[in-house]
Amino acid sequence: MELSIMRCLDWHLFPPTSVSFIENLYPLIVSNPRDDGWGPLDDSLEFSIFLAELSVCSYPCVSVHPPSSVAIAAILLGFEYFDIPDETRDAFRRSVDCLAMSVDANSPEVEACCGLLRQVYALAMPADTFFVGG
């Protein structure tokens, strides 16, 4: 049935977005679902999605860098912003490396995306909420 639908649509389907990558990658690092309300990882997830949504305002994030790189950069910046422990950050990087994706969590491309997301965030937010990051 799915194949029939795709043929009817002449394969005109939307590619995965940065947000969809975040929603699929994040469960890999959060082994325990939240049971006591919002915590730093939940806040980090929401912030990562916010950054990914802001990325559409940056031409390079939309046209040059793949959504997977933007998503990984957004997650890493979310970790940084909410001071998630290094162990969690390292576990995430290892998980991404094990997925055999075409992107490396430590690649220059992801670093470039981090820089672009910082710039877009700086433009979007008032100065008193500015996130500089490392």
Backbone as XML, in Angstrom:
<?xml version="1.0"?>
<chain id="A" units="angstrom">
  <residue number="1" name="MET">
    <atom name="N" x="0.826" y="-1.196" z="0.000"/>
    <atom name="CA" x="0.000" y="0.000" z="0.000"/>
    <atom name="C" x="0.871" y="1.261" z="0.000"/>
  </residue>
  <residue number="2" name="GLU">
    <atom name="N" x="1.936" y="1.244" z="0.802"/>
    <atom name="CA" x="2.817" y="2.415" z="0.839"/>
    <atom name="C" x="3.439" y="2.676" z="-0.523"/>
  </residue>
  <residue number="3" name="LEU">
    <atom name="N" x="3.862" y="1.631" z="-1.186"/>
    <atom name="CA" x="4.450" y="1.772" z="-2.508"/>
    <atom name="C" x="3.433" y="2.334" z="-3.498"/>
  </residue>
  <residue number="4" name="SER">
    <atom name="N" x="2.213" y="1.898" z="-3.394"/>
    <atom name="CA" x="1.154" y="2.408" z="-4.262"/>
    <atom name="C" x="0.948" y="3.908" z="-4.048"/>
  </residue>
  <residue number="5" name="ILE">
    <atom name="N" x="0.949" y="4.316" z="-2.795"/>
    <atom name="CA" x="0.789" y="5.747" z="-2.481"/>
    <atom name="C" x="1.953" y="6.551" z="-3.039"/>
  </residue>
  <residue number="6" name="MET">
    <atom name="N" x="3.172" y="6.040" z="-2.863"/>
    <atom name="CA" x="4.345" y="6.759" z="-3.366"/>
    <atom name="C" x="4.323" y="6.869" z="-4.882"/>
  </residue>
  <residue number="7" name="ARG">
    <atom name="N" x="3.865" y="5.839" z="-5.541"/>
    <atom name="CA" x="3.763" y="5.901" z="-7.009"/>
    <atom name="C" x="2.715" y="6.920" z="-7.431"/>
  </residue>
  <residue number="8" name="CYS">
    <atom name="N" x="1.600" y="6.964" z="-6.718"/>
    <atom name="CA" x="0.554" y="7.954" z="-7.033"/>
    <atom name="C" x="1.075" y="9.377" z="-6.840"/>
  </residue>
  <residue number="9" name="LEU">
    <atom name="N" x="1.913" y="9.553" z="-5.842"/>
    <atom name="CA" x="2.499" y="10.872" z="-5.588"/>
    <atom name="C" x="3.692" y="11.151" z="-6.488"/>
  </residue>
  <residue number="10" name="ASP">
    <atom name="N" x="4.011" y="10.185" z="-7.352"/>
    <atom name="CA" x="5.151" y="10.293" z="-8.260"/>
    <atom name="C" x="6.441" y="10.556" z="-7.468"/>
  </residue>
  <residue number="11" name="TRP">
    <atom name="N" x="6.524" y="9.964" z="-6.280"/>
    <atom name="CA" x="7.682" y="10.043" z="-5.388"/>
    <atom name="C" x="7.983" y="11.478" z="-4.946"/>
  </residue>
  <residue number="12" name="HIS">
    <atom name="N" x="7.012" y="12.367" z="-5.014"/>
    <atom name="CA" x="7.194" y="13.738" z="-4.539"/>
    <atom name="C" x="6.937" y="13.761" z="-3.039"/>
  </residue>
  <residue number="13" name="LEU">
    <atom name="N" x="7.949" y="13.394" z="-2.290"/>
    <atom name="CA" x="7.847" y="13.310" z="-0.838"/>
    <atom name="C" x="8.820" y="14.292" z="-0.210"/>
  </residue>
  <residue number="14" name="PHE">
    <atom name="N" x="8.531" y="14.698" z="0.997"/>
    <atom name="CA" x="9.431" y="15.596" z="1.701"/>
    <atom name="C" x="10.614" y="14.810" z="2.258"/>
  </residue>
  <residue number="15" name="PRO">
    <atom name="N" x="11.823" y="15.371" z="2.124"/>
    <atom name="CA" x="12.981" y="14.711" z="2.720"/>
    <atom name="C" x="12.959" y="14.905" z="4.241"/>
  </residue>
  <residue number="16" name="PRO">
    <atom name="N" x="13.750" y="14.138" z="4.959"/>
    <atom name="CA" x="13.782" y="14.311" z="6.421"/>
    <atom name="C" x="14.289" y="15.705" z="6.782"/>
  </residue>
  <residue number="17" name="THR">
    <atom name="N" x="13.718" y="16.266" z="7.809"/>
    <atom name="CA" x="14.127" y="17.583" z="8.275"/>
    <atom name="C" x="15.069" y="17.435" z="9.466"/>
  </residue>
  <residue number="18" name="SER">
    <atom name="N" x="15.694" y="18.525" z="9.849"/>
    <atom name="CA" x="16.568" y="18.509" z="11.025"/>
    <atom name="C" x="15.788" y="18.103" z="12.269"/>
  </residue>
  <residue number="19" name="VAL">
    <atom name="N" x="14.567" y="18.590" z="12.385"/>
    <atom name="CA" x="13.745" y="18.254" z="13.548"/>
    <atom name="C" x="13.438" y="16.761" z="13.577"/>
  </residue>
  <residue number="20" name="SER">
    <atom name="N" x="13.157" y="16.179" z="12.416"/>
    <atom name="CA" x="12.884" y="14.740" z="12.406"/>
    <atom name="C" x="14.131" y="13.946" z="12.783"/>
  </residue>
  <residue number="21" name="PHE">
    <atom name="N" x="15.313" y="14.418" z="12.385"/>
    <atom name="CA" x="16.547" y="13.758" z="12.814"/>
    <atom name="C" x="16.705" y="13.857" z="14.328"/>
  </residue>
  <residue number="22" name="ILE">
    <atom name="N" x="16.434" y="15.024" z="14.893"/>
    <atom name="CA" x="16.548" y="15.192" z="16.350"/>
    <atom name="C" x="15.600" y="14.233" z="17.056"/>
  </residue>
  <residue number="23" name="GLU">
    <atom name="N" x="14.370" y="14.173" z="16.584"/>
    <atom name="CA" x="13.384" y="13.304" z="17.230"/>
    <atom name="C" x="13.770" y="11.827" z="17.146"/>
  </residue>
  <residue number="24" name="ASN">
    <atom name="N" x="14.541" y="11.459" z="16.128"/>
    <atom name="CA" x="14.978" y="10.072" z="15.997"/>
    <atom name="C" x="16.312" y="9.798" z="16.690"/>
  </residue>
  <residue number="25" name="LEU">
    <atom name="N" x="17.174" y="10.793" z="16.785"/>
    <atom name="CA" x="18.474" y="10.601" z="17.428"/>
    <atom name="C" x="18.405" y="10.719" z="18.943"/>
  </residue>
  <residue number="26" name="TYR">
    <atom name="N" x="17.579" y="11.609" z="19.435"/>
    <atom name="CA" x="17.553" y="11.887" z="20.872"/>
    <atom name="C" x="17.240" y="10.655" z="21.728"/>
  </residue>
  <residue number="27" name="PRO">
    <atom name="N" x="16.309" y="9.796" z="21.330"/>
    <atom name="CA" x="16.044" y="8.606" z="22.157"/>
    <atom name="C" x="17.256" y="7.694" z="22.339"/>
  </residue>
  <residue number="28" name="LEU">
    <atom name="N" x="18.231" y="7.799" z="21.451"/>
    <atom name="CA" x="19.427" y="6.978" z="21.586"/>
    <atom name="C" x="20.239" y="7.327" z="22.826"/>
  </residue>
  <residue number="29" name="ILE">
    <atom name="N" x="20.127" y="8.570" z="23.283"/>
    <atom name="CA" x="20.948" y="8.989" z="24.416"/>
    <atom name="C" x="20.167" y="9.055" z="25.709"/>
  </residue>
  <residue number="30" name="VAL">
    <atom name="N" x="18.871" y="9.072" z="25.601"/>
    <atom name="CA" x="18.045" y="9.143" z="26.803"/>
    <atom name="C" x="17.522" y="7.739" z="27.071"/>
  </residue>
  <residue number="31" name="SER">
    <atom name="N" x="18.214" y="7.021" z="27.927"/>
    <atom name="CA" x="17.830" y="5.637" z="28.177"/>
    <atom name="C" x="16.630" y="5.531" z="29.107"/>
  </residue>
  <residue number="32" name="ASN">
    <atom name="N" x="16.468" y="6.508" z="29.996"/>
    <atom name="CA" x="15.343" y="6.489" z="30.931"/>
    <atom name="C" x="14.342" y="7.565" z="30.542"/>
  </residue>
  <residue number="33" name="PRO">
    <atom name="N" x="13.136" y="7.180" z="30.184"/>
    <atom name="CA" x="12.141" y="8.211" z="29.883"/>
    <atom name="C" x="11.870" y="9.044" z="31.129"/>
  </residue>
  <residue number="34" name="ARG">
    <atom name="N" x="11.538" y="10.283" z="30.906"/>
    <atom name="CA" x="11.321" y="11.159" z="32.064"/>
    <atom name="C" x="10.160" y="10.645" z="32.903"/>
  </residue>
  <residue number="35" name="ASP">
    <atom name="N" x="10.363" y="10.655" z="34.185"/>
    <atom name="CA" x="9.315" y="10.182" z="35.081"/>
    <atom name="C" x="9.005" y="11.189" z="36.171"/>
  </residue>
  <residue number="36" name="ASP">
    <atom name="N" x="9.781" y="12.265" z="36.218"/>
    <atom name="CA" x="9.548" y="13.251" z="37.268"/>
    <atom name="C" x="9.450" y="14.664" z="36.697"/>
  </residue>
  <residue number="37" name="GLY">
    <atom name="N" x="8.841" y="14.786" z="35.541"/>
    <atom name="CA" x="8.660" y="16.108" z="34.956"/>
    <atom name="C" x="9.875" y="16.520" z="34.141"/>
  </residue>
  <residue number="38" name="TRP">
    <atom name="N" x="9.965" y="17.799" z="33.871"/>
    <atom name="CA" x="11.026" y="18.336" z="33.033"/>
    <atom name="C" x="12.355" y="18.325" z="33.764"/>
  </residue>
  <residue number="39" name="GLY">
    <atom name="N" x="13.367" y="17.945" z="33.047"/>
    <atom name="CA" x="14.722" y="17.956" z="33.558"/>
    <atom name="C" x="15.628" y="18.582" z="32.516"/>
  </residue>
  <residue number="40" name="PRO">
    <atom name="N" x="16.933" y="18.633" z="32.798"/>
    <atom name="CA" x="17.857" y="19.258" z="31.852"/>
    <atom name="C" x="17.856" y="18.617" z="30.465"/>
  </residue>
  <residue number="41" name="LEU">
    <atom name="N" x="17.724" y="17.292" z="30.398"/>
    <atom name="CA" x="17.706" y="16.656" z="29.080"/>
    <atom name="C" x="16.445" y="17.016" z="28.296"/>
  </residue>
  <residue number="42" name="ASP">
    <atom name="N" x="15.322" y="17.130" z="28.989"/>
    <atom name="CA" x="14.085" y="17.537" z="28.310"/>
    <atom name="C" x="14.202" y="18.964" z="27.788"/>
  </residue>
  <residue number="43" name="ASP">
    <atom name="N" x="14.775" y="19.834" z="28.625"/>
    <atom name="CA" x="14.983" y="21.223" z="28.206"/>
    <atom name="C" x="15.953" y="21.287" z="27.029"/>
  </residue>
  <residue number="44" name="SER">
    <atom name="N" x="16.985" y="20.455" z="27.090"/>
    <atom name="CA" x="17.961" y="20.402" z="26.016"/>
    <atom name="C" x="17.310" y="19.955" z="24.708"/>
  </residue>
  <residue number="45" name="LEU">
    <atom name="N" x="16.420" y="18.975" z="24.783"/>
    <atom name="CA" x="15.703" y="18.508" z="23.596"/>
    <atom name="C" x="14.866" y="19.635" z="22.994"/>
  </residue>
  <residue number="46" name="GLU">
    <atom name="N" x="14.108" y="20.319" z="23.829"/>
    <atom name="CA" x="13.265" y="21.418" z="23.341"/>
    <atom name="C" x="14.110" y="22.524" z="22.717"/>
  </residue>
  <residue number="47" name="PHE">
    <atom name="N" x="15.243" y="22.839" z="23.335"/>
    <atom name="CA" x="16.138" y="23.869" z="22.811"/>
    <atom name="C" x="16.745" y="23.426" z="21.481"/>
  </residue>
  <residue number="48" name="SER">
    <atom name="N" x="17.104" y="22.153" z="21.373"/>
    <atom name="CA" x="17.660" y="21.617" z="20.129"/>
    <atom name="C" x="16.652" y="21.734" z="18.990"/>
  </residue>
  <residue number="49" name="ILE">
    <atom name="N" x="15.409" y="21.414" z="19.279"/>
    <atom name="CA" x="14.354" y="21.538" z="18.261"/>
    <atom name="C" x="14.168" y="23.002" z="17.874"/>
  </residue>
  <residue number="50" name="PHE">
    <atom name="N" x="14.197" y="23.890" z="18.860"/>
    <atom name="CA" x="14.095" y="25.328" z="18.589"/>
    <atom name="C" x="15.225" y="25.786" z="17.663"/>
  </residue>
  <residue number="51" name="LEU">
    <atom name="N" x="16.458" y="25.360" z="17.952"/>
    <atom name="CA" x="17.594" y="25.734" z="17.096"/>
    <atom name="C" x="17.423" y="25.181" z="15.686"/>
  </residue>
  <residue number="52" name="ALA">
    <atom name="N" x="16.946" y="23.949" z="15.582"/>
    <atom name="CA" x="16.741" y="23.356" z="14.258"/>
    <atom name="C" x="15.681" y="24.130" z="13.477"/>
  </residue>
  <residue number="53" name="GLU">
    <atom name="N" x="14.646" y="24.574" z="14.166"/>
    <atom name="CA" x="13.626" y="25.384" z="13.497"/>
    <atom name="C" x="14.186" y="26.739" z="13.081"/>
  </residue>
  <residue number="54" name="LEU">
    <atom name="N" x="15.057" y="27.312" z="13.899"/>
    <atom name="CA" x="15.699" y="28.580" z="13.539"/>
    <atom name="C" x="16.647" y="28.423" z="12.353"/>
  </residue>
  <residue number="55" name="SER">
    <atom name="N" x="17.170" y="27.224" z="12.174"/>
    <atom name="CA" x="18.169" y="27.012" z="11.120"/>
    <atom name="C" x="17.628" y="27.324" z="9.731"/>
  </residue>
  <residue number="56" name="VAL">
    <atom name="N" x="16.320" y="27.281" z="9.553"/>
    <atom name="CA" x="15.768" y="27.589" z="8.231"/>
    <atom name="C" x="15.984" y="29.053" z="7.862"/>
  </residue>
  <residue number="57" name="CYS">
    <atom name="N" x="16.371" y="29.873" z="8.827"/>
    <atom name="CA" x="16.664" y="31.285" z="8.562"/>
    <atom name="C" x="18.090" y="31.483" z="8.060"/>
  </residue>
  <residue number="58" name="SER">
    <atom name="N" x="18.869" y="30.430" z="8.023"/>
    <atom name="CA" x="20.256" y="30.507" z="7.582"/>
    <atom name="C" x="20.404" y="29.763" z="6.263"/>
  </residue>
  <residue number="59" name="TYR">
    <atom name="N" x="20.739" y="30.495" z="5.225"/>
    <atom name="CA" x="20.854" y="29.887" z="3.898"/>
    <atom name="C" x="21.797" y="28.676" z="3.883"/>
  </residue>
  <residue number="60" name="PRO">
    <atom name="N" x="23.004" y="28.767" z="4.489"/>
    <atom name="CA" x="23.880" y="27.587" z="4.465"/>
    <atom name="C" x="23.281" y="26.372" z="5.173"/>
  </residue>
  <residue number="61" name="CYS">
    <atom name="N" x="22.515" y="26.603" z="6.239"/>
    <atom name="CA" x="21.904" y="25.478" z="6.955"/>
    <atom name="C" x="20.865" y="24.775" z="6.097"/>
  </residue>
  <residue number="62" name="VAL">
    <atom name="N" x="20.271" y="25.508" z="5.184"/>
    <atom name="CA" x="19.221" y="24.939" z="4.342"/>
    <atom name="C" x="19.790" y="24.370" z="3.045"/>
  </residue>
  <residue number="63" name="SER">
    <atom name="N" x="20.756" y="25.058" z="2.460"/>
    <atom name="CA" x="21.198" y="24.677" z="1.124"/>
    <atom name="C" x="22.527" y="23.934" z="1.078"/>
  </residue>
  <residue number="64" name="VAL">
    <atom name="N" x="23.390" y="24.129" z="2.070"/>
    <atom name="CA" x="24.731" y="23.552" z="2.010"/>
    <atom name="C" x="24.860" y="22.324" z="2.902"/>
  </residue>
  <residue number="65" name="HIS">
    <atom name="N" x="24.411" y="22.454" z="4.134"/>
    <atom name="CA" x="24.598" y="21.386" z="5.116"/>
    <atom name="C" x="23.376" y="20.469" z="5.162"/>
  </residue>
  <residue number="66" name="PRO">
    <atom name="N" x="23.610" y="19.164" z="5.240"/>
    <atom name="CA" x="22.472" y="18.238" z="5.316"/>
    <atom name="C" x="21.751" y="18.359" z="6.655"/>
  </residue>
  <residue number="67" name="PRO">
    <atom name="N" x="20.467" y="18.031" z="6.675"/>
    <atom name="CA" x="19.687" y="18.123" z="7.913"/>
    <atom name="C" x="20.286" y="17.319" z="9.064"/>
  </residue>
  <residue number="68" name="SER">
    <atom name="N" x="20.952" y="16.217" z="8.767"/>
    <atom name="CA" x="21.546" y="15.416" z="9.837"/>
    <atom name="C" x="22.655" y="16.178" z="10.553"/>
  </residue>
  <residue number="69" name="SER">
    <atom name="N" x="23.469" y="16.938" z="9.822"/>
    <atom name="CA" x="24.536" y="17.729" z="10.447"/>
    <atom name="C" x="23.960" y="18.854" z="11.289"/>
  </residue>
  <residue number="70" name="VAL">
    <atom name="N" x="22.921" y="19.504" z="10.781"/>
    <atom name="CA" x="22.267" y="20.576" z="11.526"/>
    <atom name="C" x="21.665" y="20.012" z="12.813"/>
  </residue>
  <residue number="71" name="ALA">
    <atom name="N" x="21.060" y="18.837" z="12.721"/>
    <atom name="CA" x="20.444" y="18.212" z="13.894"/>
    <atom name="C" x="21.484" y="17.864" z="14.950"/>
  </residue>
  <residue number="72" name="ILE">
    <atom name="N" x="22.593" y="17.274" z="14.533"/>
    <atom name="CA" x="23.639" y="16.911" z="15.488"/>
    <atom name="C" x="24.203" y="18.164" z="16.143"/>
  </residue>
  <residue number="73" name="ALA">
    <atom name="N" x="24.421" y="19.206" z="15.350"/>
    <atom name="CA" x="24.922" y="20.465" z="15.908"/>
    <atom name="C" x="23.926" y="21.047" z="16.906"/>
  </residue>
  <residue number="74" name="ALA">
    <atom name="N" x="22.643" y="21.003" z="16.588"/>
    <atom name="CA" x="21.618" y="21.533" z="17.498"/>
    <atom name="C" x="21.593" y="20.753" z="18.806"/>
  </residue>
  <residue number="75" name="ILE">
    <atom name="N" x="21.720" y="19.441" z="18.722"/>
    <atom name="CA" x="21.739" y="18.625" z="19.942"/>
    <atom name="C" x="22.964" y="18.960" z="20.783"/>
  </residue>
  <residue number="76" name="LEU">
    <atom name="N" x="24.125" y="19.070" z="20.141"/>
    <atom name="CA" x="25.345" y="19.383" z="20.886"/>
    <atom name="C" x="25.262" y="20.754" z="21.539"/>
  </residue>
  <residue number="77" name="LEU">
    <atom name="N" x="24.684" y="21.732" z="20.843"/>
    <atom name="CA" x="24.517" y="23.058" z="21.437"/>
    <atom name="C" x="23.500" y="23.028" z="22.576"/>
  </residue>
  <residue number="78" name="GLY">
    <atom name="N" x="22.476" y="22.197" z="22.446"/>
    <atom name="CA" x="21.519" y="22.035" z="23.542"/>
    <atom name="C" x="22.197" y="21.473" z="24.782"/>
  </residue>
  <residue number="79" name="PHE">
    <atom name="N" x="23.069" y="20.500" z="24.570"/>
    <atom name="CA" x="23.838" y="19.945" z="25.692"/>
    <atom name="C" x="24.691" y="21.024" z="26.345"/>
  </residue>
  <residue number="80" name="GLU">
    <atom name="N" x="25.337" y="21.813" z="25.494"/>
    <atom name="CA" x="26.216" y="22.873" z="25.987"/>
    <atom name="C" x="25.424" y="23.921" z="26.763"/>
  </residue>
  <residue number="81" name="TYR">
    <atom name="N" x="24.318" y="24.339" z="26.194"/>
    <atom name="CA" x="23.500" y="25.403" z="26.794"/>
    <atom name="C" x="22.960" y="24.996" z="28.166"/>
  </residue>
  <residue number="82" name="PHE">
    <atom name="N" x="22.567" y="23.741" z="28.307"/>
    <atom name="CA" x="21.999" y="23.267" z="29.573"/>
    <atom name="C" x="23.011" y="22.510" z="30.430"/>
  </residue>
  <residue number="83" name="ASP">
    <atom name="N" x="24.285" y="22.626" z="30.062"/>
    <atom name="CA" x="25.381" y="22.061" z="30.843"/>
    <atom name="C" x="25.160" y="20.576" z="31.151"/>
  </residue>
  <residue number="84" name="ILE">
    <atom name="N" x="24.807" y="19.836" z="30.104"/>
    <atom name="CA" x="24.639" y="18.384" z="30.232"/>
    <atom name="C" x="26.034" y="17.779" z="30.450"/>
  </residue>
  <residue number="85" name="PRO">
    <atom name="N" x="26.159" y="16.798" z="31.339"/>
    <atom name="CA" x="27.481" y="16.230" z="31.650"/>
    <atom name="C" x="28.221" y="15.706" z="30.418"/>
  </residue>
  <residue number="86" name="ASP">
    <atom name="N" x="29.537" y="15.795" z="30.484"/>
    <atom name="CA" x="30.386" y="15.346" z="29.374"/>
    <atom name="C" x="30.153" y="13.880" z="29.030"/>
  </residue>
  <residue number="87" name="GLU">
    <atom name="N" x="29.832" y="13.066" z="30.024"/>
    <atom name="CA" x="29.600" y="11.645" z="29.753"/>
    <atom name="C" x="28.442" y="11.459" z="28.775"/>
  </residue>
  <residue number="88" name="THR">
    <atom name="N" x="27.397" y="12.251" z="28.951"/>
    <atom name="CA" x="26.239" y="12.156" z="28.061"/>
    <atom name="C" x="26.606" y="12.643" z="26.669"/>
  </residue>
  <residue number="89" name="ARG">
    <atom name="N" x="27.348" y="13.734" z="26.605"/>
    <atom name="CA" x="27.785" y="14.258" z="25.303"/>
    <atom name="C" x="28.633" y="13.227" z="24.566"/>
  </residue>
  <residue number="90" name="ASP">
    <atom name="N" x="29.580" y="12.623" z="25.287"/>
    <atom name="CA" x="30.451" y="11.627" z="24.669"/>
    <atom name="C" x="29.658" y="10.399" z="24.227"/>
  </residue>
  <residue number="91" name="ALA">
    <atom name="N" x="28.696" y="9.982" z="25.045"/>
    <atom name="CA" x="27.858" y="8.833" z="24.681"/>
    <atom name="C" x="27.058" y="9.143" z="23.414"/>
  </residue>
  <residue number="92" name="PHE">
    <atom name="N" x="26.574" y="10.362" z="23.300"/>
    <atom name="CA" x="25.836" y="10.754" z="22.097"/>
    <atom name="C" x="26.745" y="10.692" z="20.873"/>
  </residue>
  <residue number="93" name="ARG">
    <atom name="N" x="27.949" y="11.249" z="20.993"/>
    <atom name="CA" x="28.889" y="11.232" z="19.864"/>
    <atom name="C" x="29.208" y="9.789" z="19.445"/>
  </residue>
  <residue number="94" name="ARG">
    <atom name="N" x="29.402" y="8.905" z="20.413"/>
    <atom name="CA" x="29.675" y="7.505" z="20.101"/>
    <atom name="C" x="28.469" y="6.859" z="19.422"/>
  </residue>
  <residue number="95" name="SER">
    <atom name="N" x="27.269" y="7.177" z="19.891"/>
    <atom name="CA" x="26.052" y="6.616" z="19.288"/>
    <atom name="C" x="25.926" y="7.037" z="17.834"/>
  </residue>
  <residue number="96" name="VAL">
    <atom name="N" x="26.204" y="8.299" z="17.556"/>
    <atom name="CA" x="26.123" y="8.794" z="16.178"/>
    <atom name="C" x="27.161" y="8.082" z="15.317"/>
  </residue>
  <residue number="97" name="ASP">
    <atom name="N" x="28.361" y="7.901" z="15.856"/>
    <atom name="CA" x="29.407" y="7.214" z="15.094"/>
    <atom name="C" x="29.015" y="5.774" z="14.792"/>
  </residue>
  <residue number="98" name="CYS">
    <atom name="N" x="28.321" y="5.121" z="15.707"/>
    <atom name="CA" x="27.913" y="3.722" z="15.525"/>
    <atom name="C" x="26.764" y="3.561" z="14.532"/>
  </residue>
  <residue number="99" name="LEU">
    <atom name="N" x="26.057" y="4.639" z="14.248"/>
    <atom name="CA" x="24.901" y="4.551" z="13.350"/>
    <atom name="C" x="25.283" y="4.408" z="11.881"/>
  </residue>
  <residue number="100" name="ALA">
    <atom name="N" x="26.556" y="4.574" z="11.599"/>
    <atom name="CA" x="27.042" y="4.496" z="10.217"/>
    <atom name="C" x="26.358" y="5.537" z="9.338"/>
  </residue>
  <residue number="101" name="MET">
    <atom name="N" x="26.120" y="6.697" z="9.924"/>
    <atom name="CA" x="25.566" y="7.804" z="9.147"/>
    <atom name="C" x="26.697" y="8.398" z="8.321"/>
  </residue>
  <residue number="102" name="SER">
    <atom name="N" x="26.349" y="9.207" z="7.365"/>
    <atom name="CA" x="27.370" y="9.817" z="6.517"/>
    <atom name="C" x="27.979" y="11.053" z="7.180"/>
  </residue>
  <residue number="103" name="VAL">
    <atom name="N" x="27.671" y="11.262" z="8.440"/>
    <atom name="CA" x="28.207" y="12.426" z="9.134"/>
    <atom name="C" x="28.847" y="11.974" z="10.442"/>
  </residue>
  <residue number="104" name="ASP">
    <atom name="N" x="29.925" y="12.635" z="10.777"/>
    <atom name="CA" x="30.654" y="12.363" z="12.008"/>
    <atom name="C" x="30.324" y="13.487" z="12.979"/>
  </residue>
  <residue number="105" name="ALA">
    <atom name="N" x="29.987" y="13.138" z="14.213"/>
    <atom name="CA" x="29.619" y="14.147" z="15.211"/>
    <atom name="C" x="30.769" y="15.091" z="15.529"/>
  </residue>
  <residue number="106" name="ASN">
    <atom name="N" x="31.989" y="14.714" z="15.176"/>
    <atom name="CA" x="33.161" y="15.552" z="15.431"/>
    <atom name="C" x="33.683" y="16.219" z="14.162"/>
  </residue>
  <residue number="107" name="SER">
    <atom name="N" x="32.916" y="16.160" z="13.090"/>
    <atom name="CA" x="33.392" y="16.658" z="11.799"/>
    <atom name="C" x="33.398" y="18.181" z="11.731"/>
  </residue>
  <residue number="108" name="PRO">
    <atom name="N" x="34.227" y="18.725" z="10.835"/>
    <atom name="CA" x="34.228" y="20.178" z="10.613"/>
    <atom name="C" x="32.858" y="20.685" z="10.147"/>
  </residue>
  <residue number="109" name="GLU">
    <atom name="N" x="32.127" y="19.841" z="9.427"/>
    <atom name="CA" x="30.795" y="20.245" z="8.962"/>
    <atom name="C" x="29.854" y="20.500" z="10.142"/>
  </residue>
  <residue number="110" name="VAL">
    <atom name="N" x="29.878" y="19.616" z="11.134"/>
    <atom name="CA" x="29.040" y="19.801" z="12.320"/>
    <atom name="C" x="29.498" y="21.040" z="13.085"/>
  </residue>
  <residue number="111" name="GLU">
    <atom name="N" x="30.807" y="21.253" z="13.162"/>
    <atom name="CA" x="31.324" y="22.463" z="13.826"/>
    <atom name="C" x="30.859" y="23.724" z="13.097"/>
  </residue>
  <residue number="112" name="ALA">
    <atom name="N" x="30.857" y="23.674" z="11.759"/>
    <atom name="CA" x="30.372" y="24.819" z="10.982"/>
    <atom name="C" x="28.895" y="25.068" z="11.260"/>
  </residue>
  <residue number="113" name="CYS">
    <atom name="N" x="28.121" y="24.007" z="11.369"/>
    <atom name="CA" x="26.696" y="24.138" z="11.687"/>
    <atom name="C" x="26.518" y="24.739" z="13.083"/>
  </residue>
  <residue number="114" name="CYS">
    <atom name="N" x="27.352" y="24.335" z="14.026"/>
    <atom name="CA" x="27.283" y="24.910" z="15.376"/>
    <atom name="C" x="27.494" y="26.417" z="15.311"/>
  </residue>
  <residue number="115" name="GLY">
    <atom name="N" x="28.491" y="26.836" z="14.543"/>
    <atom name="CA" x="28.746" y="28.274" z="14.403"/>
    <atom name="C" x="27.579" y="29.011" z="13.775"/>
  </residue>
  <residue number="116" name="LEU">
    <atom name="N" x="26.997" y="28.425" z="12.741"/>
    <atom name="CA" x="25.847" y="29.062" z="12.091"/>
    <atom name="C" x="24.651" y="29.139" z="13.036"/>
  </residue>
  <residue number="117" name="LEU">
    <atom name="N" x="24.404" y="28.073" z="13.792"/>
    <atom name="CA" x="23.271" y="28.077" z="14.724"/>
    <atom name="C" x="23.483" y="29.106" z="15.835"/>
  </residue>
  <residue number="118" name="ARG">
    <atom name="N" x="24.711" y="29.270" z="16.288"/>
    <atom name="CA" x="24.999" y="30.310" z="17.293"/>
    <atom name="C" x="24.672" y="31.693" z="16.736"/>
  </residue>
  <residue number="119" name="GLN">
    <atom name="N" x="25.057" y="31.922" z="15.476"/>
    <atom name="CA" x="24.786" y="33.222" z="14.847"/>
    <atom name="C" x="23.289" y="33.469" z="14.696"/>
  </residue>
  <residue number="120" name="VAL">
    <atom name="N" x="22.571" y="32.462" z="14.223"/>
    <atom name="CA" x="21.126" y="32.612" z="14.025"/>
    <atom name="C" x="20.440" y="32.844" z="15.364"/>
  </residue>
  <residue number="121" name="TYR">
    <atom name="N" x="20.868" y="32.114" z="16.382"/>
    <atom name="CA" x="20.285" y="32.281" z="17.719"/>
    <atom name="C" x="20.564" y="33.684" z="18.251"/>
  </residue>
  <residue number="122" name="ALA">
    <atom name="N" x="21.777" y="34.178" z="18.041"/>
    <atom name="CA" x="22.142" y="35.520" z="18.504"/>
    <atom name="C" x="21.272" y="36.585" z="17.845"/>
  </residue>
  <residue number="123" name="LEU">
    <atom name="N" x="20.941" y="36.378" z="16.585"/>
    <atom name="CA" x="20.090" y="37.332" z="15.880"/>
    <atom name="C" x="18.632" y="37.247" z="16.324"/>
  </residue>
  <residue number="124" name="ALA">
    <atom name="N" x="18.216" y="36.060" z="16.725"/>
    <atom name="CA" x="16.812" y="35.842" z="17.059"/>
    <atom name="C" x="16.458" y="36.208" z="18.486"/>
  </residue>
  <residue number="125" name="MET">
    <atom name="N" x="17.417" y="36.196" z="19.383"/>
    <atom name="CA" x="17.130" y="36.383" z="20.800"/>
    <atom name="C" x="17.640" y="37.724" z="21.296"/>
  </residue>
  <residue number="126" name="PRO">
    <atom name="N" x="16.968" y="38.294" z="22.313"/>
    <atom name="CA" x="17.450" y="39.532" z="22.913"/>
    <atom name="C" x="18.832" y="39.327" z="23.536"/>
  </residue>
  <residue number="127" name="ALA">
    <atom name="N" x="19.572" y="40.417" z="23.676"/>
    <atom name="CA" x="20.959" y="40.341" z="24.178"/>
    <atom name="C" x="21.046" y="39.725" z="25.561"/>
  </residue>
  <residue number="128" name="ASP">
    <atom name="N" x="20.051" y="39.925" z="26.411"/>
    <atom name="CA" x="20.145" y="39.398" z="27.779"/>
    <atom name="C" x="19.933" y="37.887" z="27.845"/>
  </residue>
  <residue number="129" name="THR">
    <atom name="N" x="19.480" y="37.255" z="26.752"/>
    <atom name="CA" x="19.322" y="35.804" z="26.740"/>
    <atom name="C" x="20.335" y="35.154" z="25.808"/>
  </residue>
  <residue number="130" name="PHE">
    <atom name="N" x="21.317" y="35.919" z="25.374"/>
    <atom name="CA" x="22.278" y="35.458" z="24.385"/>
    <atom name="C" x="23.092" y="34.269" z="24.881"/>
  </residue>
  <residue number="131" name="PHE">
    <atom name="N" x="23.181" y="33.258" z="24.038"/>
    <atom name="CA" x="23.966" y="32.060" z="24.315"/>
    <atom name="C" x="25.241" y="32.132" z="23.490"/>
  </residue>
  <residue number="132" name="VAL">
    <atom name="N" x="26.365" y="32.246" z="24.166"/>
    <atom name="CA" x="27.631" y="32.346" z="23.450"/>
    <atom name="C" x="28.181" y="30.969" z="23.158"/>
  </residue>
  <residue number="133" name="GLY">
    <atom name="N" x="28.169" y="30.110" z="24.119"/>
    <atom name="CA" x="28.695" y="28.765" z="23.926"/>
    <atom name="C" x="30.189" y="28.752" z="23.824"/>
  </residue>
  <residue number="134" name="GLY">
    <atom name="N" x="30.734" y="27.516" z="23.717"/>
    <atom name="CA" x="32.191" y="27.356" z="23.728"/>
    <atom name="C" x="32.786" y="27.230" z="22.437"/>
  </residue>
</chain>
